[in-house]
């Protein structure tokens, strides 16, 4: 059976937590441990929503005095997708 698990951005960063990579990696590892039994017997696809993470990048962009205007959200989303493999969330 094919199962799709959607890990929203809030699954990786809980309310009140610092947007630190170490914290988010710990949450990814916890989700992976919880989902591993499903992957043993099913085709498991994991997707990610990036709300809090891209939101943080957007705020940083808006407050950067060196920019003439903030980066658009689609560009920030693209940047975040490149970060995921670096924290262990890849297609492999």
C-alpha positions in Angstrom: 0.0 0.0 0.0 1.2 3.5 -0.7 1.0 5.9 2.3 1.7 9.6 2.1 2.8 11.3 5.3 2.7 15.1 5.3 5.1 16.6 7.8 4.0 20.2 8.0 6.5 22.9 9.0 5.0 22.9 12.4 6.0 19.3 12.9 9.6 20.3 12.7 9.4 23.5 14.7 7.0 23.7 17.6 5.5 26.9 18.9 8.0 28.8 21.1 11.0 26.8 19.9 14.0 28.7 18.5 14.3 28.2 14.8 17.5 26.3 15.2 18.6 23.6 12.8 19.6 21.2 15.6 16.0 21.3 17.0 14.5 20.7 13.6 16.8 17.8 12.9 15.8 16.2 16.2 12.1 16.5 15.2 12.9 15.0 11.8 14.6 12.1 13.5 11.7 11.5 15.9 9.3 11.5 12.9 11.5 9.1 11.0 11.5 6.7 14.0 7.7 6.9 14.3 7.2 6.3 10.5 9.9 3.5 10.1 7.5 0.7 11.0 5.2 1.8 8.1 8.1 1.9 5.7 9.0 -1.7 6.5 5.7 -2.9 5.0 4.4 -0.2 2.7 5.6 2.3 0.2 6.0 5.5 2.3 6.1 8.9 0.7 7.0 11.9 3.0 6.3 15.4 2.0 6.9 18.6 3.8 5.2 21.9 4.2 7.6 24.7 4.9 5.5 27.5 6.5 7.5 28.4 9.6 10.8 28.0 8.0 10.1 30.0 4.9 8.3 32.5 7.1 11.5 33.0 9.1 13.5 33.5 5.9 10.9 36.0 4.8 11.1 38.1 8.0 14.9 38.1 7.7 14.6 39.3 4.1 12.1 42.0 5.0 14.4 43.3 7.8 17.6 43.2 5.8 18.7 46.8 5.3 21.1 45.8 2.5 18.3 44.7 0.2 16.3 47.1 -1.9 13.3 44.8 -1.5 12.6 41.5 0.2 13.0 38.3 -1.7 9.8 36.8 -3.1 8.2 33.8 -1.3 8.7 31.5 -4.3 12.5 32.2 -4.2 12.6 31.6 -0.5 10.7 28.3 -0.9 13.3 27.3 -3.5 16.1 28.1 -1.1 14.5 26.0 1.7 14.1 23.0 -0.6 17.9 23.1 -1.1 18.4 23.1 2.7 16.4 19.9 3.3 19.0 17.5 1.9 21.6 19.1 4.1 19.5 18.2 7.2 18.9 14.6 6.2 15.6 15.0 4.3 16.3 13.6 0.8 14.5 11.5 -1.7 16.8 8.5 -1.1 
